[in-house]
């Protein structure tokens, strides 16, 4: 039984497929995603260090 707060597995799979297709059409590569995540984490750590 699925709780209402959890997304349905079929819908989640469709979203993943749609995101994958959109990323291919936009020309986003795994390297682009990796670099974005590294920059995002670096900014998060810098802001966290500044606040602390």
Secondary structure, 3 states (H helix, E strand, C coil): CCCCCCCCHHHHHHHHHHHHHHHHHHCCCHHHHHHHHHHHHHHHHHHHHHHC
